[in-house]
Amino acid sequence: MTAPDSQLRLDVEALVHRAGCPVAGPVDGSDWCLPVEPFLAFAREEGGWSADEVRAAMDTYAIARGGQRVPVRTAREAMIDGVRRLAGQPPLVRREVWMVPMPARPVGV
């Protein structure tokens, strides 16, 4: 981290709602996803936060809302990774997104 209290100043909620954020889908009231690398670049540009602290803060934010960070692969990339696994090699590093589900509604509403 760049500073001990830097994590406290990183307000993920405000950053996700800021104009220019690369979020896909409406953040309020629906499922949405956020590409990791473009968001890290956006956060670095907006506040100068390091990739590690943004990744940690966004992981915490997504998990608290029932989401997670997941890899994204094309069918061809998945096939190549399958062949690599059969050959005893690890899969290649791919793109990632944070996926966050629609907020749960109270039962009976």
N, C-alpha and C positions, 0 to 999 in steps of 0.2 A: 504494500500500500504506500501511497505517497506521503501520507501523514496519519498519525494515530486517530485523529478525529475526522478524517476525510470521509470515512464510511457514514458518519452521522450526517454530513452535509449532502450526501448523495441521496436525494429524494426520488426514488424510482417512480413513484406514482406521478409526480409532477413531470418528470422527464418523459414518460410514456405518453402523457397528454400534450406535450409541447409540440408546437407546429414544426413540421419537418421530420418528426420521428418516423422511422420506416416501418411502423406497425401495419399489419395487414388485417383489416377488419375493425369494427367499432370496439373500442376498449370497454365502453360501458354497455352492459346488457347483452353481450353476445360472445361467442367464441372468437378468439383472435390469436394471431401468432406474430412473432417478432424475429426476423433473421438476426442471428448472433453477430456476425462480423459487421454488417452495416450499423447495427445498434451500438456496438463498441466504438466505431468511428464517430457516430453521432454524439455519444456521451463524451468522448475525448474532445471533440470540437466545442460542445456546449459548456463543459465544466472542467476539462482537463483531467478527468479521472483516469486511472490506469485500467487496463483491460481486466486485470485480476480483481480489482475491487468492484468494477461494474458487473462482471460475471458473477461474483459472490452475492452481491446485492440483488441482482435480477433473479438468480436461482432461488434465493430466499423468498422474494416477492412472488414468483411463479408458484413455488411449492405451497406457500401460505394460501394461495387461491385455487389449489387443486391442479396446477399445471406442472410442467417439467420441461427440461431442455432435451430435445431429441435430434438424432441425425436425420438428414434428408438426403435421399439417394434416388437417382433415376433407375429404371429397370436394368439398364446396361451396367451401371455401377454396382447394383446389387448382385448381378451375375458375376462380375469380376471379383467382388468380395467373396462370393461363394466358392469360386475356383481357388482363390487364395487360401481360404480356410481349409479346403480339401488338401491343398499342398502343404499345410502346416504353417502358413504365413498369416500374419495378422491382417485384418482389413485395412484399407487405406483410410486416411482421415478425410472426412467429407464435411459438407456444410451442415450447420446446425441451426435450429430455430427453437425459441421458447414457445410452447403451445399452452394457452390458458383457456379453460372452458368457461362457458357462460356461467355467471353467478347462480347458485342454487336459490330457488324460490322456497319460501316457507310452505310446508305441506298444508293443503286445504285452501290455497289461495287461487 
